Amino acid sequence: MRLTGEDQSLNQEVLSGDDGQFSFANIAPGAFQLTITSGGFATQTSSGILRSGEIYIVPQIALAVATDIAEVKVELSQTEVAEEQIEVEEKQRVLGVIPNFYISYVPDAVPLTSKQKFKLAWKTIVDPVTFAWNGAVAGVEQAQNDFNGYGQGAQGYAKRYGAAYADVVTGTFIGSAILPSLLKQDPRYFYKGTGSKRSRILYAIANAVICKGDNGHWQANYSSIIGSLAAGGIANLYYPAQNRNGAGLTFETALLGTGASAATNLFQEFLVRKLTPKVPNNGPAKP
């Protein structure tokens, strides 16, 4: 314990005995303050005035157990945060029906892991709406006799359906899972929702050829571009021989894919959000 008085040169420190008793000698008369400290206990103070020739007996002091204040901060890992954000995205359906999984309304969304990119791709290709949409595409192609090498009838329809679905599977997995994992790019479209109409149009169109990297920086969308070329090249393996055009079909498919992405992004930026019931309120919707 420490005793301080008006004459700082006479300040003293002593240790109490096993019975807690202590004493100070040669203390100058006047005001003093006694500070009692002990490990594990809260510091206590006592003050008084010592008169000349007086022996001052300090009143009994009880030390209280010190209160430890511990701050525990619990935070989710990036993977867990991304998982929560994906769960929200997987509930996004235009008009409550059409899947809209590859749109993020959170501008600073956490980057996806490779596993999550594959999960989102798988979720897309096995969605019932995907199967129904491919059925409609195959029906239109059959009605127009596109890819006539497949023929007509049930067999021709089945071949067209298989080819259309194969396009979706290869395009989705290569462009939205495999290459984004290897190149560390995010396959999602990040809704802008603010700024002038012109800036939003340019943003939507540009996002057909640029994307956000897993490092948060914008970069050329090699995943989508190379993915479209790869999907077009693979399509040459299962389209009818008379309907194949080698490199021509490959680049035609890639250009169509890029154009379709730009058009889709414009719809996302100006229309789709209004038609999607379950959307997080992280950004303002603009007309």
HELIX and SHEET records of a PDB file:
HELIX    1   1 GLN A    8  LEU A   10  5                                   3    
HELIX    2   2 GLN A   78  GLU A   89  1                                  12    
HELIX    3   3 SER A  114  ILE A  125  1                                  12    
HELIX    4   4 PRO A  128  ALA A  143  1                                  16    
HELIX    5   5 ASN A  148  TYR A  150  5                                   3    
HELIX    6   6 GLY A  153  PHE A  173  1                                  21    
HELIX    7   7 ILE A  174  ILE A  178  3                                   5    
HELIX    8   8 LEU A  179  LEU A  183  1                                   5    
HELIX    9   9 LYS A  197  ALA A  206  1                                  10    
HELIX   10  10 TYR A  222  ALA A  235  1                                  14    
HELIX   11  11 ALA A  241  ASN A  243  5                                   3    
HELIX   12  12 ALA A  247  PHE A  270  1                                  24    
HELIX   13  13 VAL A  272  LEU A  275  5                                   4    
SHEET    1   A 4 GLN A  12  GLU A  13  0                                        
SHEET    2   A 4 ARG A   2  GLY A   5 -1                                        
SHEET    3   A 4 GLY A  30  ILE A  36 -1                                        
SHEET    4   A 4 GLN A  44  LEU A  50 -1                                        
SHEET    1   B 2 ARG A  93  VAL A  94  0                                        
SHEET    2   B 2 ILE A  98  PRO A  99 -1                                        
SHEET    1   C 2 ILE A 103  SER A 104  0                                        
SHEET    2   C 2 TYR A 189  PHE A 190  1                                        
SHEET    1   D 2 ILE A 210  LYS A 212  0                                        
SHEET    2   D 2 TRP A 218  ALA A 220 -1                                        
END                                                                             
